[in-house]
Amino acid sequence: MSIEHVLMLDLHDDPELIAEYERYHAPGAGWPEIEASIRRSGIEAMRIYRLDTRLVMVIEVDDSFDFAAKARADAADPAVQRWEKLMSRFQRVGPDGAKWRRAERIFDLATALRG
């Protein structure tokens, strides 16, 4: 059974940077070592949506996934560190120092009427 998480991030408000960011995320443009890292962590599916400068990432994870373990693995992976450094020029850092921040679910139609 997959578990879904939603994360959000803001890009710098610069149309040229946003277009470049999207090129890095276009089909076939990804780095194979980054995809491998994502899959090794227990992330089964990932989708990113954009509205203006706001990105929304939806990930579906297996039971083994752990955000802290993913962060530790990323910190120890030179390819992920190169990718993160490259992406940092596009991404705004939140007030807590984080880029991607987890969104809190406040409504679920499946349980809305059951209370």
ZABATOR-947400 format. One record per residue: residue in three letters; y negated, z negated, x of N, C-alpha, C, O in turn. Coordinates in steps of 0.001 Angstrom, whole numbers, plus 500000, padded with zeros to 6 digits. Each point is the difference from the previous one (the first is absolute). Layout:
ZABATOR-947400
alaYZXYZXYZXYZX ...
END
This chain:
ZABATOR-947400
met501183500000500837498817500000499163498756500000500880499871499164500895 ser499224501761498858498766500095500765498938499061499445499941499721498803 ile499239499811502099498846499173499662498770500825500334499957500652501044 glu499040499329498081498800500792500203498839499114500443499796498908499468 his499441501583501520498780499336500449498886501041499987500232501178500270 val498559498372499414498830500870500004499008499436501001499668498815499971 leu499863502058500915499021499602501009498785500902499890500103501153499582 met498734498306500802498765500776499921499249499932501320500114499044500767 leu499115502007499462499234500126501229498781500854499691500057500881499142 asp498846498863501551498806500830499856499780500806501269500112499487501114 leu499574501783498692499657500879501110498490499962500217499240499630499105 his500343500754502087498573500165500249499490501116499105500690500997499786 asp498115498837499697499420500958499063499413501184500773498786500135500146 asp502114500710500338499625501171500788500965501124499626501174499955500369 pro498344501049498903500895501065499521500805500680501106501156500358499779 glu498262499827501401500740500639501097501137499106500488501101500484500263 leu498638498209499858501060499071500416501107499934498944501186499970500330 ile498411500008498405500990499938498920500887501243500023501217499899499845 ala498178501270500347500781501239500068500963499964501188501142500445499892 glu498397499027501230500873499908501171501141499019499744501143500270500368 tyr498555498596499007501027499014499655501071500642499123501195499804500216 glu498363500959498802500956500656499108500845501033500741501171500185499667 arg498265500485501323500790500956500785501129499281500748501106500531500108 tyr498624498269500406501044499231500679501120499601499046501127499752500429 his498563500188498282500988499575499008500561501156499166500735499775499039 ala498920501443501327500497501175499273501492500193500284500487499568501045 pro500243501075498039501420500269500236500213500709501340499343500995500305 gly501576498477500473500333500579501292499119499543501151500283500324501153 ala498653498929498561499069499577501054500308498612500550499444499600501023 gly501426499675498315500299498630500424500736499952501325500618500977500424 trp499305497884500211500721499778501258501410499514499667500141499031499255 pro500898501603501269501375499588499696500278498537500360500733499320499282 glu498696500191501817500247498610500393499357499009499032500474498872499871 ile498451501533499448499374499122499006500869499970498740500226498939499419 glu500256502228500166500907500030498848501245499167500280500463499269499125 ala500078500832502074501197499222500351499707498502499937500817499227499499 ser498029500367501003499611498586499956499889499501498564500454498904499672 ile498938501917499482499845499635498585501379499819499357500245499002499321 arg500632501943500891501326499934499383500840498842500558500735499358499251 arg499163500372502059500746498875500598499605498663499387500812499076499952 ser497965500815499585499506498719499489500546499657498618499875498864499545 gly500731502121499787500489499762498647499136500637498928500229499789498809 ile498777500992501605499184500739499034500777501254499623500320500828500853 glu499976499299497858500795501120499504499139501162499530500414501156500083 ala498391498540499423499095501038499509498568499526500231499706498806499939 met499413502154500327498595499689500221499171501165499475500272501164500294 arg498719498497498930499058501002499503498596499458500216499757498807499820 ile499310502072500570498603499603500185499140500892499113500148501222499992 tyr498950498145499262499070500692499121498581499685500470499746498943500578 arg499326501998499164498607499769500369499087500265498819500177500973499267 leu498839498146500558498890500209499079498741499680500784499746498844500342 asp499466502185499941498812499847500835500420499425501358500737500652500739 thr498810498151499593500351499410501292501120498969499884500397499420501011 arg500110500342497814501049498998499777501373500642500057500259500996499325 leu500622498425501488501390500428500052500862498952499311499752498800500114 val501251501664499178500987499130499375501365500454500499500377501160499831 met500359497924500781501338500304500489501010499226499153499874498791499809 val501114501919499695501090499396499249501243500122500862500391501098500396 ile500228497759499892501243500027500768501111499386499162499790499041499257 glu501383501531500882501197499440499399500884499565501151500283500778500911 val500152497970499041500728499424501120501357499474499543500208499699498825 asp500706500201502138501288499390499696499905498488500209498952499479500383 asp502146499835499364500013498535500084499770499469501411499648498832500169 ser500544502008500844499833499543501375498542500026500462499678499441501048 phe499444501194498190498622500175500451499247498677500049500121499156499112 asp499094500688501959499176498804500188498710500443500691500043500607501070 phe498809499088498318498715500426500571499792499440501406499518500713500880 ala500837498024499341499806499384501322500889500671501041499559500249501122 ala501683500045498519500909500665500933499492501407500313500086500447501144 lys499388500249497858499439501339500226498817499912500958499881500823500908 ala499250498197498904498840499830500886500438499723501435499417500544500938 arg501599498621499241500503499707501350500590501250500646499744500281501171 ala501044500467498061500607501225500529498921501021500362500087500662501034 asp498910499462498122498903500932500278499245499615501268499636500866500795 ala500131497843499393499276499524501181500760500291501286499395500140501063 ala501917499951498847500838500229501180500344501475500213500674500338500972 asp498880500530498145500361501418500062498811500812500522498987500115499310 pro501120500445501891498872500744500572499544501186499145498803500279499931 ala502122500415499424499618501142499163499185499527498799498994500616499647 val501437498302499734499256499464498856498616499542500458499014500205499291 gln500906499186501871498700499559500512499070501184500266498802499904499735 arg501721501209500781499184501210500195499514500548498660498842500393499862 trp502065499629499147499650500478498657498923499103499396499011500495499459 glu501174498192500629499028499061499427498631500150500657498975499937499321 lys501006500258501988498725500194500702499318501277499508498792500011499762 leu501981501057500088499460501256499501499458499834498578498899500460499698 met501871498885499431499594499840498605498807499059499849499268500094499015 ser500527499013501931498921499008499874498620500645499961499062499399499477 arg500790501788501055498685500639499941499644500473498594498830500264499721 phe502150499847499396499778500435498625499886498821499023499356500109498957 gln501271498776501392500209498892499060498993498883500197499675499619501124 arg499840499866497752499112498845500047500831498729500010501050499925499362 val498474499087501362500668498704500071499400499102498924498780499939499845 gly502080499364499413499541499104498945499409498721500557500066499758501205 pro499359499422497935499376498752500440500973499037500680499589499133500772 asp501696501026498937501008499133500614500568500600501292500927499446500590 gly498508501695499847500465500640501225501147500968499796500434500657500946 ala500060499438497832501136500883499713499500501372499571498887500148499496 lys501962500846500716499701501339499490500689500159498639499342500005498960 trp501971500123501059500741500080498740500130498586499449500441499091500703 arg499172500727498032500105498686499357500817500142498723499846500958499244 arg501033498056500535500879500039498832499225499714498728499195499072499928 ala501073501756499071499395499807498686500891499070499177501224500006500133 glu498148499217499037500729499087499123500208500665498645499056500493499383 arg502187499515500169500295500566498679499486499033498939500309498809500027 ile498903501719499038499476499157498926500494500431498624499753499315499007 phe500948501822500930500514500474498720501247500830500246500076500757500967 asp500898499094498151501215500785500048500416500279498566500369499083499267 leu499573502166500337500331500376498624501386499535499598500229499656498841 ala500697500332502106501377499602499691500081498570499499500919499670499251 thr498162499481501134500039498593499589498802499596499131499895498842499595 ala499216502088500122498751499674499309500219499375498631499311499043499648 leu501608501462499594500188499520498635501009498872499901500090499333498969 arg500662500450502082501024498957499976499446498629500352500608498974499693 gly498218501019500963499327498759500373500864499147500795499592498911500402 
END
